[in-house]
């Protein structure tokens, strides 16, 4: 049963916002205008869906009144047969739109990819995962900025940290966090045996400066020459910056830029996001076991996905989904996987009755 009173209140708020956005007092204050316009934009899909539902329910009521009229019975039955499924779909859509919106969903995202077990093959797989996410980002018109990169001797990735900016980045990439396992024959395998290797992906919502305050006294900053592959100029300046956050022991290193100041700025950006994640974990741990499992497991579970190259198969272990299109997925075609994971999360939220908070565009 839909919460009609809440829906009516949200519809009234939407129309109130439309009037406010035209008022001289709001138009003269850019920050207030932006805030109210965002609230209106967030409410718009819900209000439109609710208005459509009310119109369909009115049509359905009229059709049901004609069912007993012999002159209109057949036409009325046909109309009822069309309207009932439409009403059901609208009600499902509204239920999803009423789910509280995760405040992180619209954030830019820091993605950290590291090779795991498997030596050079794990590093090569980490490189494949970065390319996969990069190509998916291209389809979404997101921008990728590499903050730090450490390559292996064979051209793979030991560690890579990148900032991905664009619309609703975290809401899509949040499901990529965890341990990824690959099963394939490495290029160096002479006997054709299948090896199993792993790589990890961490997905962190970017923290705003005002959210996470870092006291300079809490930082231990050291400078060193950049290392790793990169040409003759890579070791000519002491530009690599390593920052240790003394209270938590977190360590961040950035060496992608030749400028010490730029590397420091990038390292601080990563540190803020890691501190934000730590704070959010503390909040999650204070919640009930059911909610903690629902919101937290997708980002931090072990072995979330297996990529089996001989069978062209990808299996997501969290929802038991198997797709025989690894060749397309590894090239960035992640939409089927991410849509299924989002749908599963929405179903879990609905089963729990949603989380506390106001309605929004849904997760």
MISELUM-361393 format. One record per residue (C-alpha): residue number from 1; residue in three letters; y, x, z. Coordinates in Angstrom, 1 decimal, always signed. Layout:
<k = NUM	r = Ala	Y = Y	X = X	Z = Z>
...
# end
This chain:
<k = 1	r = Unk	Y = +0.0	X = +0.0	Z = +0.0>
<k = 2	r = Unk	Y = +3.3	X = +1.5	Z = -1.1>
<k = 3	r = Unk	Y = +6.1	X = +1.7	Z = +1.6>
<k = 4	r = Unk	Y = +8.4	X = -0.8	Z = +0.0>
<k = 5	r = Unk	Y = +11.2	X = -0.4	Z = +2.6>
<k = 6	r = Unk	Y = +11.3	X = +3.3	Z = +2.1>
<k = 7	r = Unk	Y = +11.4	X = +3.0	Z = -1.7>
<k = 8	r = Unk	Y = +14.2	X = +0.5	Z = -1.5>
<k = 9	r = Unk	Y = +16.1	X = +2.8	Z = +0.8>
<k = 10	r = Unk	Y = +15.6	X = +5.7	Z = -1.6>
<k = 11	r = Unk	Y = +16.8	X = +3.6	Z = -4.5>
<k = 12	r = Unk	Y = +19.9	X = +2.7	Z = -2.6>
<k = 13	r = Unk	Y = +20.5	X = +6.3	Z = -1.8>
<k = 14	r = Unk	Y = +20.1	X = +7.2	Z = -5.5>
<k = 15	r = Unk	Y = +22.8	X = +4.7	Z = -6.6>
<k = 16	r = Unk	Y = +25.0	X = +5.8	Z = -3.7>
<k = 17	r = Unk	Y = +24.7	X = +9.4	Z = -5.0>
<k = 18	r = Unk	Y = +25.7	X = +8.3	Z = -8.5>
<k = 19	r = Unk	Y = +28.9	X = +6.9	Z = -7.2>
<k = 20	r = Unk	Y = +29.6	X = +9.9	Z = -4.9>
<k = 21	r = Unk	Y = +29.2	X = +12.3	Z = -7.8>
<k = 22	r = Unk	Y = +32.1	X = +10.6	Z = -9.6>
<k = 23	r = Unk	Y = +34.4	X = +10.6	Z = -6.6>
<k = 24	r = Unk	Y = +37.4	X = +13.0	Z = -6.7>
<k = 25	r = Unk	Y = +36.5	X = +14.4	Z = -3.2>
<k = 26	r = Unk	Y = +33.1	X = +15.6	Z = -4.3>
<k = 27	r = Unk	Y = +34.2	X = +16.8	Z = -7.8>
<k = 28	r = Unk	Y = +36.8	X = +19.1	Z = -6.1>
<k = 29	r = Unk	Y = +34.1	X = +20.8	Z = -4.0>
<k = 30	r = Unk	Y = +31.6	X = +22.7	Z = -6.2>
<k = 31	r = Unk	Y = +29.1	X = +23.5	Z = -3.5>
<k = 32	r = Unk	Y = +28.9	X = +19.8	Z = -2.3>
<k = 33	r = Unk	Y = +28.7	X = +18.6	Z = -5.9>
<k = 34	r = Unk	Y = +25.8	X = +20.9	Z = -6.5>
<k = 35	r = Unk	Y = +24.0	X = +19.8	Z = -3.4>
<k = 36	r = Unk	Y = +24.4	X = +16.1	Z = -4.1>
<k = 37	r = Unk	Y = +23.5	X = +16.5	Z = -7.7>
<k = 38	r = Unk	Y = +20.3	X = +18.2	Z = -6.8>
<k = 39	r = Unk	Y = +19.4	X = +15.4	Z = -4.4>
<k = 40	r = Unk	Y = +20.0	X = +12.9	Z = -7.1>
<k = 41	r = Unk	Y = +17.9	X = +14.8	Z = -9.6>
<k = 42	r = Unk	Y = +15.1	X = +15.1	Z = -7.1>
<k = 43	r = Unk	Y = +15.2	X = +11.3	Z = -6.5>
<k = 44	r = Unk	Y = +15.5	X = +10.2	Z = -10.2>
<k = 45	r = Unk	Y = +11.8	X = +10.3	Z = -11.2>
<k = 46	r = Unk	Y = +10.8	X = +8.3	Z = -8.2>
<k = 47	r = Unk	Y = +13.6	X = +5.7	Z = -8.6>
<k = 48	r = Unk	Y = +12.8	X = +5.2	Z = -12.3>
<k = 49	r = Unk	Y = +9.1	X = +4.8	Z = -11.6>
<k = 50	r = Unk	Y = +9.8	X = +2.3	Z = -8.8>
<k = 51	r = Unk	Y = +12.2	X = +0.3	Z = -11.0>
<k = 52	r = Unk	Y = +9.5	X = +0.3	Z = -13.8>
<k = 53	r = Unk	Y = +6.9	X = -0.9	Z = -11.3>
<k = 54	r = Unk	Y = +9.1	X = -3.8	Z = -10.1>
<k = 55	r = Unk	Y = +9.6	X = -4.9	Z = -13.7>
<k = 56	r = Unk	Y = +5.9	X = -4.7	Z = -14.5>
<k = 57	r = Unk	Y = +5.0	X = -6.6	Z = -11.3>
<k = 58	r = Unk	Y = +7.5	X = -9.3	Z = -12.3>
<k = 59	r = Unk	Y = +5.9	X = -9.6	Z = -15.8>
<k = 60	r = Unk	Y = +2.4	X = -9.7	Z = -14.1>
<k = 61	r = Unk	Y = +3.5	X = -12.5	Z = -11.8>
<k = 62	r = Unk	Y = +4.8	X = -14.5	Z = -14.8>
<k = 63	r = Unk	Y = +1.6	X = -13.9	Z = -16.7>
<k = 64	r = Unk	Y = -0.6	X = -15.0	Z = -13.8>
<k = 65	r = Unk	Y = +1.4	X = -18.3	Z = -13.6>
<k = 66	r = Unk	Y = +0.4	X = -19.0	Z = -17.2>
<k = 67	r = Unk	Y = -3.3	X = -18.4	Z = -16.8>
<k = 68	r = Unk	Y = -4.0	X = -22.0	Z = -15.8>
<k = 69	r = Unk	Y = -1.9	X = -23.4	Z = -18.7>
<k = 70	r = Unk	Y = -4.4	X = -24.2	Z = -21.6>
<k = 71	r = Unk	Y = -1.7	X = -23.5	Z = -24.2>
<k = 72	r = Unk	Y = -1.0	X = -20.0	Z = -23.0>
<k = 73	r = Unk	Y = -4.2	X = -19.0	Z = -21.3>
<k = 74	r = Unk	Y = -5.5	X = -16.6	Z = -23.9>
<k = 75	r = Unk	Y = -2.2	X = -14.9	Z = -24.3>
<k = 76	r = Unk	Y = -1.8	X = -14.7	Z = -20.5>
<k = 77	r = Unk	Y = -5.2	X = -13.2	Z = -20.0>
<k = 78	r = Unk	Y = -4.4	X = -10.5	Z = -22.6>
<k = 79	r = Unk	Y = -1.1	X = -9.7	Z = -20.9>
<k = 80	r = Unk	Y = -2.7	X = -9.5	Z = -17.4>
<k = 81	r = Unk	Y = -5.4	X = -7.2	Z = -18.8>
<k = 82	r = Unk	Y = -2.7	X = -4.8	Z = -20.0>
<k = 83	r = Unk	Y = -0.3	X = -5.0	Z = -17.1>
<k = 84	r = Unk	Y = -2.8	X = -4.5	Z = -14.2>
<k = 85	r = Unk	Y = -3.9	X = -1.0	Z = -15.4>
<k = 86	r = Unk	Y = -0.2	X = -0.1	Z = -16.0>
<k = 87	r = Unk	Y = +0.7	X = -1.2	Z = -12.5>
<k = 88	r = Unk	Y = -2.1	X = +0.8	Z = -11.0>
<k = 89	r = Unk	Y = -1.0	X = +4.0	Z = -12.8>
<k = 90	r = Unk	Y = +2.6	X = +3.5	Z = -11.7>
<k = 91	r = Unk	Y = +1.5	X = +3.0	Z = -8.1>
<k = 92	r = Unk	Y = -0.5	X = +6.3	Z = -8.3>
<k = 93	r = Unk	Y = +2.5	X = +8.1	Z = -9.7>
<k = 94	r = Unk	Y = +4.8	X = +6.8	Z = -7.0>
<k = 95	r = Unk	Y = +2.3	X = +7.9	Z = -4.3>
<k = 96	r = Unk	Y = +2.4	X = +11.4	Z = -5.7>
<k = 97	r = Unk	Y = +6.2	X = +11.4	Z = -6.0>
<k = 98	r = Unk	Y = +6.5	X = +10.3	Z = -2.4>
<k = 99	r = Unk	Y = +4.6	X = +13.4	Z = -1.2>
<k = 100	r = Unk	Y = +6.9	X = +15.8	Z = +0.6>
<k = 101	r = Unk	Y = +8.1	X = +18.6	Z = -1.6>
<k = 102	r = Unk	Y = +7.3	X = +22.1	Z = -0.6>
<k = 103	r = Unk	Y = +10.7	X = +23.9	Z = -0.2>
<k = 104	r = Unk	Y = +9.1	X = +27.0	Z = -1.7>
<k = 105	r = Unk	Y = +8.1	X = +25.3	Z = -5.0>
<k = 106	r = Unk	Y = +11.4	X = +25.9	Z = -6.8>
<k = 107	r = Unk	Y = +11.8	X = +29.5	Z = -5.6>
<k = 108	r = Unk	Y = +11.5	X = +32.6	Z = -7.7>
<k = 109	r = Unk	Y = +8.4	X = +34.5	Z = -6.9>
<k = 110	r = Unk	Y = +7.3	X = +38.1	Z = -6.1>
<k = 111	r = Unk	Y = +3.8	X = +38.8	Z = -7.4>
<k = 112	r = Unk	Y = +1.9	X = +41.8	Z = -6.1>
<k = 113	r = Unk	Y = -1.2	X = +42.9	Z = -8.0>
<k = 114	r = Unk	Y = -3.6	X = +45.6	Z = -6.7>
<k = 115	r = Unk	Y = -6.9	X = +47.0	Z = -7.9>
<k = 116	r = Unk	Y = -9.8	X = +46.5	Z = -5.5>
<k = 117	r = Unk	Y = -13.4	X = +47.5	Z = -5.5>
<k = 118	r = Unk	Y = -14.6	X = +49.1	Z = -8.7>
<k = 119	r = Unk	Y = -12.6	X = +52.3	Z = -9.3>
<k = 120	r = Unk	Y = -11.0	X = +52.6	Z = -12.8>
<k = 121	r = Unk	Y = -12.5	X = +49.3	Z = -14.0>
<k = 122	r = Unk	Y = -10.8	X = +47.5	Z = -11.1>
<k = 123	r = Unk	Y = -7.5	X = +49.1	Z = -12.1>
<k = 124	r = Unk	Y = -8.0	X = +48.0	Z = -15.8>
<k = 125	r = Unk	Y = -8.8	X = +44.5	Z = -14.6>
<k = 126	r = Unk	Y = -5.6	X = +44.5	Z = -12.5>
<k = 127	r = Unk	Y = -3.8	X = +45.3	Z = -15.7>
<k = 128	r = Unk	Y = -5.5	X = +42.4	Z = -17.4>
<k = 129	r = Unk	Y = -4.4	X = +40.0	Z = -14.7>
<k = 130	r = Unk	Y = -0.8	X = +41.2	Z = -15.0>
<k = 131	r = Unk	Y = -0.9	X = +40.6	Z = -18.7>
<k = 132	r = Unk	Y = -2.4	X = +37.2	Z = -18.2>
<k = 133	r = Unk	Y = +0.3	X = +36.1	Z = -15.8>
<k = 134	r = Unk	Y = +3.0	X = +37.7	Z = -18.0>
<k = 135	r = Unk	Y = +1.9	X = +35.7	Z = -21.0>
<k = 136	r = Unk	Y = +1.7	X = +32.6	Z = -19.0>
<k = 137	r = Unk	Y = +5.3	X = +33.3	Z = -17.8>
<k = 138	r = Unk	Y = +6.3	X = +33.6	Z = -21.5>
<k = 139	r = Unk	Y = +5.1	X = +30.1	Z = -22.2>
<k = 140	r = Unk	Y = +7.2	X = +28.9	Z = -19.3>
<k = 141	r = Unk	Y = +10.3	X = +30.9	Z = -20.5>
<k = 142	r = Unk	Y = +10.3	X = +32.8	Z = -17.1>
<k = 143	r = Unk	Y = +11.7	X = +36.3	Z = -16.8>
<k = 144	r = Unk	Y = +9.7	X = +39.2	Z = -15.3>
<k = 145	r = Unk	Y = +11.3	X = +42.2	Z = -13.6>
<k = 146	r = Unk	Y = +9.0	X = +45.0	Z = -12.5>
<k = 147	r = Unk	Y = +10.0	X = +46.2	Z = -9.1>
<k = 148	r = Unk	Y = +7.3	X = +48.9	Z = -8.6>
<k = 149	r = Unk	Y = +4.3	X = +50.1	Z = -10.6>
<k = 150	r = Unk	Y = +1.6	X = +52.6	Z = -10.0>
<k = 151	r = Unk	Y = -0.7	X = +53.4	Z = -12.8>
<k = 152	r = Unk	Y = -4.2	X = +54.8	Z = -12.8>
<k = 153	r = Unk	Y = -5.3	X = +57.8	Z = -14.9>
<k = 154	r = Unk	Y = -7.0	X = +55.5	Z = -17.3>
<k = 155	r = Unk	Y = -4.0	X = +53.3	Z = -18.0>
<k = 156	r = Unk	Y = -4.9	X = +50.6	Z = -15.5>
<k = 157	r = Unk	Y = -2.8	X = +49.4	Z = -12.6>
<k = 158	r = Unk	Y = -3.3	X = +50.6	Z = -9.0>
<k = 159	r = Unk	Y = -0.4	X = +48.5	Z = -7.8>
<k = 160	r = Unk	Y = +2.3	X = +46.5	Z = -9.4>
<k = 161	r = Unk	Y = +5.1	X = +44.4	Z = -7.9>
<k = 162	r = Unk	Y = +7.1	X = +42.1	Z = -10.1>
<k = 163	r = Unk	Y = +9.8	X = +39.5	Z = -9.6>
<k = 164	r = Unk	Y = +9.3	X = +36.4	Z = -11.7>
<k = 165	r = Unk	Y = +12.4	X = +34.1	Z = -12.1>
<k = 166	r = Unk	Y = +12.7	X = +30.7	Z = -13.7>
<k = 167	r = Unk	Y = +12.1	X = +27.0	Z = -13.1>
<k = 168	r = Unk	Y = +9.5	X = +26.0	Z = -10.5>
<k = 169	r = Unk	Y = +7.8	X = +29.5	Z = -10.6>
<k = 170	r = Unk	Y = +6.2	X = +29.3	Z = -7.2>
<k = 171	r = Unk	Y = +4.9	X = +25.8	Z = -7.6>
<k = 172	r = Unk	Y = +2.7	X = +27.1	Z = -10.5>
<k = 173	r = Unk	Y = +1.8	X = +30.6	Z = -9.5>
<k = 174	r = Unk	Y = +1.0	X = +29.8	Z = -5.8>
<k = 175	r = Unk	Y = -2.6	X = +29.1	Z = -6.8>
<k = 176	r = Unk	Y = -3.1	X = +32.7	Z = -8.2>
<k = 177	r = Unk	Y = -3.0	X = +34.3	Z = -4.8>
<k = 178	r = Unk	Y = -6.3	X = +35.8	Z = -3.6>
<k = 179	r = Unk	Y = -9.2	X = +38.0	Z = -4.7>
<k = 180	r = Unk	Y = -10.1	X = +37.8	Z = -8.4>
<k = 181	r = Unk	Y = -13.6	X = +39.1	Z = -9.4>
<k = 182	r = Unk	Y = -14.6	X = +40.3	Z = -12.9>
<k = 183	r = Unk	Y = -18.1	X = +40.7	Z = -14.3>
<k = 184	r = Unk	Y = -18.3	X = +42.7	Z = -17.5>
<k = 185	r = Unk	Y = -19.5	X = +45.8	Z = -19.2>
<k = 186	r = Unk	Y = -16.9	X = +48.6	Z = -18.7>
<k = 187	r = Unk	Y = -15.8	X = +50.6	Z = -21.7>
<k = 188	r = Unk	Y = -17.2	X = +53.7	Z = -20.0>
<k = 189	r = Unk	Y = -20.6	X = +52.2	Z = -19.4>
<k = 190	r = Unk	Y = -23.1	X = +53.9	Z = -21.8>
<k = 191	r = Unk	Y = -26.1	X = +51.8	Z = -20.9>
<k = 192	r = Unk	Y = -24.4	X = +48.4	Z = -21.3>
<k = 193	r = Unk	Y = -24.8	X = +47.3	Z = -17.7>
<k = 194	r = Unk	Y = -22.6	X = +44.6	Z = -16.3>
<k = 195	r = Unk	Y = -20.3	X = +45.8	Z = -13.4>
<k = 196	r = Unk	Y = -18.5	X = +43.7	Z = -10.8>
<k = 197	r = Unk	Y = -15.0	X = +44.7	Z = -9.8>
<k = 198	r = Unk	Y = -12.2	X = +43.0	Z = -8.0>
<k = 199	r = Unk	Y = -8.4	X = +42.9	Z = -7.9>
<k = 200	r = Unk	Y = -6.1	X = +41.1	Z = -5.6>
<k = 201	r = Unk	Y = -2.9	X = +39.0	Z = -6.3>
<k = 202	r = Unk	Y = -0.4	X = +38.2	Z = -3.6>
<k = 203	r = Unk	Y = +2.2	X = +35.5	Z = -4.5>
<k = 204	r = Unk	Y = +5.3	X = +35.4	Z = -2.3>
<k = 205	r = Unk	Y = +8.2	X = +33.0	Z = -2.6>
<k = 206	r = Unk	Y = +11.4	X = +35.1	Z = -2.9>
<k = 207	r = Unk	Y = +13.5	X = +35.0	Z = +0.3>
<k = 208	r = Unk	Y = +17.2	X = +34.4	Z = +0.3>
<k = 209	r = Unk	Y = +19.4	X = +37.0	Z = +2.1>
<k = 210	r = Unk	Y = +20.6	X = +34.4	Z = +4.5>
<k = 211	r = Unk	Y = +17.1	X = +33.3	Z = +5.5>
<k = 212	r = Unk	Y = +15.7	X = +36.7	Z = +6.5>
<k = 213	r = Unk	Y = +18.2	X = +38.9	Z = +8.3>
<k = 214	r = Unk	Y = +17.2	X = +42.6	Z = +8.4>
<k = 215	r = Unk	Y = +18.9	X = +44.8	Z = +10.9>
<k = 216	r = Unk	Y = +19.4	X = +48.4	Z = +9.5>
<k = 217	r = Unk	Y = +18.4	X = +49.7	Z = +12.9>
<k = 218	r = Unk	Y = +14.9	X = +48.2	Z = +12.3>
<k = 219	r = Unk	Y = +14.4	X = +50.2	Z = +9.1>
<k = 220	r = Unk	Y = +12.9	X = +53.6	Z = +8.6>
<k = 221	r = Unk	Y = +13.9	X = +54.7	Z = +5.1>
<k = 222	r = Unk	Y = +12.6	X = +57.8	Z = +3.4>
<k = 223	r = Unk	Y = +13.3	X = +59.3	Z = +0.0>
<k = 224	r = Unk	Y = +10.9	X = +61.2	Z = -2.2>
<k = 225	r = Unk	Y = +10.4	X = +62.2	Z = -5.9>
<k = 226	r = Unk	Y = +8.8	X = +59.5	Z = -8.0>
<k = 227	r = Unk	Y = +5.2	X = +60.1	Z = -8.9>
<k = 228	r = Unk	Y = +2.6	X = +59.1	Z = -11.4>
<k = 229	r = Unk	Y = +2.7	X = +58.9	Z = -15.2>
<k = 230	r = Unk	Y = +6.0	X = +58.4	Z = -16.9>
<k = 231	r = Unk	Y = +7.2	X = +61.4	Z = -18.8>
<k = 232	r = Unk	Y = +9.0	X = +64.6	Z = -18.0>
<k = 233	r = Unk	Y = +11.9	X = +62.9	Z = -16.3>
<k = 234	r = Unk	Y = +10.0	X = +61.0	Z = -13.7>
<k = 235	r = Unk	Y = +9.9	X = +63.8	Z = -11.1>
<k = 236	r = Unk	Y = +13.4	X = +65.3	Z = -11.7>
<k = 237	r = Unk	Y = +15.2	X = +63.3	Z = -9.1>
<k = 238	r = Unk	Y = +14.4	X = +62.1	Z = -5.5>
<k = 239	r = Unk	Y = +14.7	X = +58.4	Z = -6.4>
<k = 240	r = Unk	Y = +11.6	X = +56.8	Z = -4.9>
<k = 241	r = Unk	Y = +12.4	X = +54.8	Z = -1.8>
<k = 242	r = Unk	Y = +10.0	X = +53.9	Z = +1.0>
<k = 243	r = Unk	Y = +11.1	X = +51.4	Z = +3.7>
<k = 244	r = Unk	Y = +9.1	X = +50.8	Z = +6.9>
<k = 245	r = Unk	Y = +10.1	X = +47.7	Z = +8.9>
<k = 246	r = Unk	Y = +9.6	X = +49.1	Z = +12.4>
<k = 247	r = Unk	Y = +9.0	X = +45.7	Z = +14.3>
<k = 248	r = Unk	Y = +6.2	X = +44.6	Z = +11.9>
<k = 249	r = Unk	Y = +5.0	X = +47.9	Z = +10.5>
<k = 250	r = Unk	Y = +5.4	X = +46.6	Z = +6.9>
<k = 251	r = Unk	Y = +5.9	X = +49.3	Z = +4.4>
<k = 252	r = Unk	Y = +7.4	X = +48.9	Z = +0.9>
<k = 253	r = Unk	Y = +7.9	X = +51.5	Z = -1.7>
<k = 254	r = Unk	Y = +9.8	X = +51.3	Z = -5.0>
<k = 255	r = Unk	Y = +10.1	X = +54.0	Z = -7.6>
<k = 256	r = Unk	Y = +10.5	X = +52.1	Z = -10.9>
<k = 257	r = Unk	Y = +14.2	X = +53.0	Z = -11.3>
<k = 258	r = Unk	Y = +15.7	X = +56.5	Z = -11.4>
<k = 259	r = Unk	Y = +18.5	X = +55.2	Z = -9.3>
<k = 260	r = Unk	Y = +17.9	X = +55.6	Z = -5.5>
<k = 261	r = Unk	Y = +20.2	X = +52.6	Z = -4.8>
<k = 262	r = Unk	Y = +18.4	X = +50.3	Z = -7.2>
<k = 263	r = Unk	Y = +15.1	X = +51.2	Z = -5.8>
<k = 264	r = Unk	Y = +16.3	X = +50.6	Z = -2.3>
<k = 265	r = Unk	Y = +17.7	X = +47.1	Z = -3.3>
<k = 266	r = Unk	Y = +14.4	X = +46.2	Z = -4.9>
<k = 267	r = Unk	Y = +12.4	X = +47.4	Z = -1.9>
<k = 268	r = Unk	Y = +14.5	X = +45.3	Z = +0.4>
<k = 269	r = Unk	Y = +14.0	X = +42.3	Z = -1.9>
<k = 270	r = Unk	Y = +10.2	X = +42.7	Z = -1.6>
<k = 271	r = Unk	Y = +10.4	X = +43.3	Z = +2.2>
<k = 272	r = Unk	Y = +12.4	X = +40.1	Z = +2.7>
<k = 273	r = Unk	Y = +9.8	X = +38.1	Z = +0.9>
<k = 274	r = Unk	Y = +7.0	X = +39.6	Z = +2.9>
<k = 275	r = Unk	Y = +8.8	X = +38.9	Z = +6.1>
<k = 276	r = Unk	Y = +9.4	X = +35.3	Z = +4.9>
<k = 277	r = Unk	Y = +5.7	X = +34.9	Z = +4.3>
<k = 278	r = Unk	Y = +4.9	X = +36.3	Z = +7.8>
<k = 279	r = Unk	Y = +7.3	X = +33.7	Z = +9.3>
<k = 280	r = Unk	Y = +5.7	X = +30.9	Z = +7.3>
<k = 281	r = Unk	Y = +2.2	X = +32.0	Z = +8.4>
<k = 282	r = Unk	Y = +3.3	X = +31.8	Z = +12.0>
<k = 283	r = Unk	Y = +4.5	X = +28.3	Z = +11.4>
<k = 284	r = Unk	Y = +1.3	X = +27.3	Z = +9.7>
<k = 285	r = Unk	Y = -0.7	X = +28.7	Z = +12.6>
<k = 286	r = Unk	Y = +1.1	X = +26.4	Z = +14.9>
<k = 287	r = Unk	Y = -0.1	X = +23.3	Z = +13.0>
<k = 288	r = Unk	Y = -3.4	X = +21.5	Z = +13.2>
<k = 289	r = Unk	Y = -6.5	X = +23.0	Z = +11.8>
<k = 290	r = Unk	Y = -6.7	X = +20.4	Z = +9.0>
<k = 291	r = Unk	Y = -3.2	X = +21.0	Z = +7.8>
<k = 292	r = Unk	Y = -3.5	X = +24.7	Z = +8.1>
<k = 293	r = Unk	Y = -6.6	X = +24.7	Z = +5.9>
<k = 294	r = Unk	Y = -4.9	X = +22.4	Z = +3.4>
<k = 295	r = Unk	Y = -1.7	X = +24.3	Z = +2.9>
<k = 296	r = Unk	Y = -2.8	X = +27.8	Z = +3.6>
<k = 297	r = Unk	Y = -6.3	X = +28.3	Z = +2.1>
<k = 298	r = Unk	Y = -5.3	X = +28.3	Z = -1.6>
<k = 299	r = Unk	Y = -3.0	X = +31.2	Z = -1.2>
<k = 300	r = Unk	Y = -5.2	X = +33.5	Z = +1.0>
<k = 301	r = Unk	Y = -8.8	X = +32.6	Z = +0.5>
<k = 302	r = Unk	Y = -11.3	X = +35.3	Z = -0.5>
<k = 303	r = Unk	Y = -12.8	X = +35.5	Z = -4.0>
<k = 304	r = Unk	Y = -10.9	X = +32.6	Z = -5.4>
<k = 305	r = Unk	Y = -12.0	X = +33.1	Z = -9.0>
<k = 306	r = Unk	Y = -14.7	X = +34.9	Z = -11.1>
<k = 307	r = Unk	Y = -14.2	X = +36.0	Z = -14.7>
<k = 308	r = Unk	Y = -17.6	X = +36.5	Z = -16.4>
<k = 309	r = Unk	Y = -17.0	X = +38.1	Z = -19.8>
<k = 310	r = Unk	Y = -20.5	X = +38.0	Z = -21.2>
<k = 311	r = Unk	Y = -20.6	X = +34.2	Z = -20.8>
<k = 312	r = Unk	Y = -16.9	X = +33.7	Z = -21.6>
<k = 313	r = Unk	Y = -16.8	X = +31.9	Z = -18.3>
<k = 314	r = Unk	Y = -14.1	X = +31.5	Z = -15.6>
<k = 315	r = Unk	Y = -15.0	X = +29.8	Z = -12.3>
<k = 316	r = Unk	Y = -12.5	X = +28.8	Z = -9.6>
<k = 317	r = Unk	Y = -14.5	X = +28.7	Z = -6.4>
<k = 318	r = Unk	Y = -11.9	X = +26.7	Z = -4.4>
<k = 319	r = Unk	Y = -12.5	X = +23.5	Z = -6.5>
<k = 320	r = Unk	Y = -15.8	X = +24.4	Z = -8.2>
<k = 321	r = Unk	Y = -14.3	X = +24.3	Z = -11.7>
<k = 322	r = Unk	Y = -15.9	X = +26.2	Z = -14.5>
<k = 323	r = Unk	Y = -14.3	X = +26.7	Z = -17.9>
<k = 324	r = Unk	Y = -16.0	X = +28.4	Z = -20.8>
<k = 325	r = Unk	Y = -12.7	X = +29.7	Z = -22.3>
<k = 326	r = Unk	Y = -12.2	X = +33.1	Z = -20.6>
<k = 327	r = Unk	Y = -11.0	X = +34.6	Z = -23.9>
<k = 328	r = Unk	Y = -8.0	X = +32.2	Z = -23.9>
<k = 329	r = Unk	Y = -7.4	X = +32.2	Z = -20.1>
<k = 330	r = Unk	Y = -7.2	X = +36.0	Z = -19.9>
<k = 331	r = Unk	Y = -4.5	X = +35.8	Z = -22.7>
<k = 332	r = Unk	Y = -2.4	X = +33.5	Z = -20.5>
<k = 333	r = Unk	Y = -3.7	X = +30.0	Z = -21.2>
<k = 334	r = Unk	Y = -3.8	X = +29.0	Z = -17.5>
<k = 335	r = Unk	Y = -2.6	X = +25.4	Z = -17.8>
<k = 336	r = Unk	Y = -6.0	X = +23.8	Z = -17.4>
<k = 337	r = Unk	Y = -6.8	X = +25.8	Z = -14.3>
<k = 338	r = Unk	Y = -3.4	X = +25.3	Z = -12.6>
<k = 339	r = Unk	Y = -3.3	X = +21.6	Z = -13.5>
<k = 340	r = Unk	Y = -6.7	X = +21.1	Z = -11.9>
<k = 341	r = Unk	Y = -5.6	X = +23.0	Z = -8.7>
<k = 342	r = Unk	Y = -2.4	X = +21.1	Z = -8.4>
<k = 343	r = Unk	Y = -4.3	X = +17.8	Z = -8.8>
<k = 344	r = Unk	Y = -6.8	X = +18.9	Z = -6.2>
<k = 345	r = Unk	Y = -4.0	X = +19.8	Z = -3.7>
<k = 346	r = Unk	Y = -2.3	X = +16.5	Z = -4.3>
<k = 347	r = Unk	Y = -5.5	X = +14.6	Z = -3.6>
<k = 348	r = Unk	Y = -6.0	X = +16.6	Z = -0.4>
<k = 349	r = Unk	Y = -2.4	X = +15.7	Z = +0.7>
<k = 350	r = Unk	Y = -3.0	X = +12.0	Z = -0.1>
<k = 351	r = Unk	Y = -6.2	X = +12.0	Z = +1.9>
<k = 352	r = Unk	Y = -4.3	X = +13.4	Z = +4.9>
<k = 353	r = Unk	Y = -1.6	X = +10.9	Z = +4.4>
<k = 354	r = Unk	Y = +0.9	X = +13.5	Z = +3.3>
<k = 355	r = Unk	Y = +2.7	X = +16.0	Z = +5.4>
<k = 356	r = Unk	Y = +5.8	X = +15.2	Z = +7.5>
<k = 357	r = Unk	Y = +9.1	X = +15.2	Z = +5.7>
<k = 358	r = Unk	Y = +11.1	X = +13.2	Z = +3.2>
<k = 359	r = Unk	Y = +9.9	X = +12.2	Z = -0.2>
<k = 360	r = Unk	Y = +10.5	X = +14.4	Z = -3.2>
<k = 361	r = Unk	Y = +9.1	X = +15.3	Z = -6.6>
<k = 362	r = Unk	Y = +5.7	X = +16.1	Z = -5.1>
<k = 363	r = Unk	Y = +3.8	X = +19.4	Z = -5.1>
# end
